[in-house]
Amino acid sequence: MPPAATMNRFEASETEAHRRLAAFVTDSIYDYGVARDVLAREGTSTLSPYLRFGLLSPRNAVVTALRALGAATDEVARQSAETWLKELVWREFYVQVMYHFPQVLRQAFNPRLREIAWRDDPAHLEAWRYGKTGFPIVDACMRQLLTIGWMHNRGRMIAASFLVKDLLIDWREGEAWFMQRLIDGDPAANNGGWQWTAGVGTDAAPYFRIFNPVTQGQKFDPEGTFIRRYVPELAKLPTEHIHTPWRMTALEQTMQGVQIGDTYPAPIVDRAQLKERTLAAYRGKRDG
Ligand SMILES: Cc1cc2nc3c(=O)[nH]c(=O)nc-3n(C[C@H](O)[C@H](O)[C@H](O)COP(=O)(O)OP(=O)(O)OC[C@H]3O[C@@H](n4cnc5c(N)ncnc54)[C@H](O)[C@@H]3O)c2cc1C
């Protein structure tokens, strides 16, 4: 059963699906281009569980989006509505990929990236699953999933990149955990998102692109509002320390009431050492 917070948040009815769609296209759709990446805001439609389980048809969503596009009053609003429409198209794209290439459920779409030497590290996997990596933005995203059964799209990319590119753990481990925990868990979209992040899929992010969780946090949660919401141990930290609490001196930690390695985990990896390891693992198979 999903967490209680999930059920309160996503009332399971067609009426609610249509209410959300109507509310979104009245206003938020015209700001979606920017708001969609702000972790602390509800800047997206939150329609994914409704689309996933057929409480809202994608055709209905597309027609409504096209109408909103037609009603846009300026170029920014028009582009925002178009961006949202494109997300619905991504959904359809991954459905098609899964239909025509069902093997993606078991392996990378790209045959040259099927044999990467992933690390088997149960302790790191567990830390990632439960939001205890010591990287506040990753932990906040993973705890959002545990708390409400849903994760912001930017959060999914940050958390997935950390598992695959920083910890070098098989993307299929992350895919399985998301399917277990997401209220919108969808085999096609989830698989597509994981293969995209891992850089092994159809129209994938390049394999050498590695998200930096600190700069991602600074960019998409600049005040640390989202981190404070989901990582209460860090709630009282001033913004200057919220993305890199491990850099505080012992005195600063005492003054802020946070002990790194005790009340909040120390970073489980030293990122400065990781990039080469990841690139070597990917290159080994690309060039081989
Ligand atoms: C690693 C990873 C795993 C993901 N797993 C899932 C999943 O299991 N189920 C799921 O529905 N989406 C998944 N997504 C896509 C996306 O994160 C969610 O659809 C989105 O966050 C849902 O929030 P929303 O309804 O507010 O989206 P909005 O931004 O309002 O988008 C509208 C709708 O478009 C579709 N959509 C948006 N982005 C994508 C995308 N990148 N790929 C496919 N469809 C998209 C969804 O149906 C969504 O409800 C995943 C993305 C990543 C990176």
The ligand as an SDF file (V2000), in Angstrom:
LIG
                    3D

 53 58  0  0  0  0  0  0  0  0999 V2000
   14.5400    8.1790  -14.0980 C   0  0  0  0  0  0  0  0  0  0  0  0
   13.1400    8.5960  -14.4920 C   0  0  0  0  0  0  0  0  0  0  0  0
   12.0580    7.7830  -14.2170 C   0  0  0  0  0  0  0  0  0  0  0  0
   10.7600    8.1570  -14.5890 C   0  0  0  0  0  0  0  0  0  0  0  0
    9.7170    7.3100  -14.3060 N   0  0  0  0  0  0  0  0  0  0  0  0
    8.4600    7.6500  -14.6920 C   0  0  0  0  0  0  0  0  0  0  0  0
    7.3450    6.7820  -14.4240 C   0  0  0  0  0  0  0  0  0  0  0  0
    7.5020    5.6940  -13.8800 O   0  0  0  0  0  0  0  0  0  0  0  0
    6.1030    7.1920  -14.8140 N   0  0  0  0  0  0  0  0  0  0  0  0
    5.8940    8.3920  -15.4520 C   0  0  0  0  0  0  0  0  0  0  0  0
    4.7270    8.7110  -15.7690 O   0  0  0  0  0  0  0  0  0  0  0  0
    6.9210    9.2100  -15.7360 N   0  0  0  0  0  0  0  0  0  0  0  0
    8.1880    8.8880  -15.3680 C   0  0  0  0  0  0  0  0  0  0  0  0
    9.2250    9.7470  -15.6260 N   0  0  0  0  0  0  0  0  0  0  0  0
    8.9530   10.9830  -16.3960 C   0  0  0  0  0  0  0  0  0  0  0  0
    8.6210   12.2270  -15.5490 C   0  0  0  0  0  0  0  0  0  0  0  0
    9.5520   12.3760  -14.5010 O   0  0  0  0  0  0  0  0  0  0  0  0
    7.2150   12.1800  -14.9630 C   0  0  0  0  0  0  0  0  0  0  0  0
    6.2740   11.8520  -15.9600 O   0  0  0  0  0  0  0  0  0  0  0  0
    6.8170   13.5390  -14.3790 C   0  0  0  0  0  0  0  0  0  0  0  0
    7.7290   13.9210  -13.3740 O   0  0  0  0  0  0  0  0  0  0  0  0
    5.4190   13.4520  -13.8120 C   0  0  0  0  0  0  0  0  0  0  0  0
    5.0500   14.6750  -13.2560 O   0  0  0  0  0  0  0  0  0  0  0  0
    3.9070   15.5410  -13.9190 P   0  0  0  0  0  0  0  0  0  0  0  0
    2.7050   14.7120  -14.1330 O   0  0  0  0  0  0  0  0  0  0  0  0
    3.7550   16.7480  -13.0790 O   0  0  0  0  0  0  0  0  0  0  0  0
    4.5580   15.8990  -15.3180 O   0  0  0  0  0  0  0  0  0  0  0  0
    4.3660   17.1160  -16.3280 P   0  0  0  0  0  0  0  0  0  0  0  0
    5.6730   17.8050  -16.4100 O   0  0  0  0  0  0  0  0  0  0  0  0
    3.1820   17.9270  -16.0410 O   0  0  0  0  0  0  0  0  0  0  0  0
    4.1790   16.3520  -17.7340 O   0  0  0  0  0  0  0  0  0  0  0  0
    2.8770   15.9420  -18.1990 C   0  0  0  0  0  0  0  0  0  0  0  0
    2.8620   14.4600  -18.4680 C   0  0  0  0  0  0  0  0  0  0  0  0
    3.7670   14.1340  -19.5140 O   0  0  0  0  0  0  0  0  0  0  0  0
    4.3700   12.8620  -19.2680 C   0  0  0  0  0  0  0  0  0  0  0  0
    5.8010   13.0460  -19.1320 N   0  0  0  0  0  0  0  0  0  0  0  0
    6.4630   14.1360  -18.6410 C   0  0  0  0  0  0  0  0  0  0  0  0
    7.7950   13.9800  -18.7110 N   0  0  0  0  0  0  0  0  0  0  0  0
    7.9950   12.7620  -19.2550 C   0  0  0  0  0  0  0  0  0  0  0  0
    9.1640   12.0230  -19.5910 C   0  0  0  0  0  0  0  0  0  0  0  0
   10.3940   12.5120  -19.4100 N   0  0  0  0  0  0  0  0  0  0  0  0
    9.0060   10.7860  -20.1070 N   0  0  0  0  0  0  0  0  0  0  0  0
    7.7690   10.2750  -20.3120 C   0  0  0  0  0  0  0  0  0  0  0  0
    6.6350   10.9360  -20.0350 N   0  0  0  0  0  0  0  0  0  0  0  0
    6.7380   12.1530  -19.5140 C   0  0  0  0  0  0  0  0  0  0  0  0
    3.7530   12.3310  -17.9800 C   0  0  0  0  0  0  0  0  0  0  0  0
    2.6570   11.4840  -18.3120 O   0  0  0  0  0  0  0  0  0  0  0  0
    3.2870   13.5970  -17.2910 C   0  0  0  0  0  0  0  0  0  0  0  0
    2.2240   13.3970  -16.3860 O   0  0  0  0  0  0  0  0  0  0  0  0
   10.5390    9.3860  -15.2570 C   0  0  0  0  0  0  0  0  0  0  0  0
   11.6400   10.2150  -15.5290 C   0  0  0  0  0  0  0  0  0  0  0  0
   12.9260    9.8330  -15.1540 C   0  0  0  0  0  0  0  0  0  0  0  0
   14.0970   10.7510  -15.4460 C   0  0  0  0  0  0  0  0  0  0  0  0
  1  2  1  0
  2  3  1  0
  2 52  2  0
  3  4  2  0
  4  5  1  0
  4 50  1  0
  5  6  2  0
  6  7  1  0
  6 13  1  0
  7  8  2  0
  7  9  1  0
  9 10  1  0
 10 11  2  0
 10 12  1  0
 12 13  2  0
 13 14  1  0
 14 15  1  0
 14 50  1  0
 15 16  1  0
 16 17  1  0
 16 18  1  0
 18 19  1  0
 18 20  1  0
 20 21  1  0
 20 22  1  0
 22 23  1  0
 23 24  1  0
 24 25  2  0
 24 26  1  0
 24 27  1  0
 27 28  1  0
 28 29  2  0
 28 30  1  0
 28 31  1  0
 31 32  1  0
 32 33  1  0
 33 34  1  0
 33 48  1  0
 34 35  1  0
 35 36  1  0
 35 46  1  0
 36 37  1  0
 36 45  1  0
 37 38  2  0
 38 39  1  0
 39 40  1  0
 39 45  2  0
 40 41  1  0
 40 42  2  0
 42 43  1  0
 43 44  2  0
 44 45  1  0
 46 47  1  0
 46 48  1  0
 48 49  1  0
 50 51  2  0
 51 52  1  0
 52 53  1  0
M  END
$$$$
